[in-house]
Amino acid sequence: MTENNLQDWVGRSSTEEDIASSVSAARLATLLEQDVSSSTEPATLFPVGHWLHFAEDDVPMSELGTDGHVKLGGFMPPVGLPRRMWAGSNLQFHSPILAGQKLSRTTTIESITEKTGGSGRLCFVILRHEVSADGNLATTDRHTIVYREATSAPEGSTAAPARADSPAPEGWGWVRSVRPNEVTLFRYSALTFNSHRIHYDHPYVTGVEGYPGLVTHGPLTATLLLDAFMKNHPEATVATYDFRAKSPLFANEQIHLVGRSTGANTHELEAIGPDSKTAIAATVTTAES
């Protein structure tokens, strides 16, 4: 597939509708072990709660590819690279979403960029999601997907030894440590109707995609990181959240979620895995108090 062919997909848009689900909101709160008190008021979705809606893989089985994701070449461009990862998002929160509100998401393919890196050919696709609740713009999410070449790992290769824990990093304002396991990954996949096999199919992820174990979802780690920030700043209203995936994490690995203030309303966050390696780097801005 040539650059010119791929550019034909730039500017394409699609609109989907959903209803903000109190059940999904409650299940995410359970996954995050949040203390949710009972209330007669409509529940407010977690800032990235729209990720639980508009399920991308909600299609017939015949429309899924071998990796469990929707086949390319429909709305998404046929990039010709089989390995897919969520590379990050730049989010703006315009207004909260309440359970029961009618949601509409317009997705536009904003750009397609092909590059060559140390691991071979790459293709970055940026999608702009504009999510409205009851007709009012609630969230703008510029979502970056990276496609990569197939691995050279032989079929049926064995998993690598587990990576050792790293000590809690110093120099941050707060630290929260978590260890997502296979059950955590299963629950998040079920919650988001995500059928990407790298998160639950051990023979596939090690033998076909060449990873050492089940891959922890990038958006799950980003959700845990934002949740840790909010637990350390319970009075803050998140205005923007910008995160970039730096390296993968795998089931049962310890993750240090850390943050510090860099200004009156700005904060730097990281998710740090084994070998003190940054898995996600992020920034948060909060509404002016």
Protein Blocks (a to p, Z undefined) as FASTA:
>chain_A
ZZklmmmmgopacdddddddfklmmmmmmmnopacdddfbdcdddfklmmmgoifklccf
klpcfkopacehilpccehpabdcdfbdcdddfbdcdehiacddddddfbdcddddfkoc
addddddddddeehiafbdcddddddddddfbdehiacddddddddddehiabdcddddd
fklmmmmmmmnopabfklmpmklmmmmnopabdcddfklmmmmmmmmmmmmmmmbccfbd
cdddfbdcdehiacddddddfbfkbccdddddehhiafbdcddddddZZ
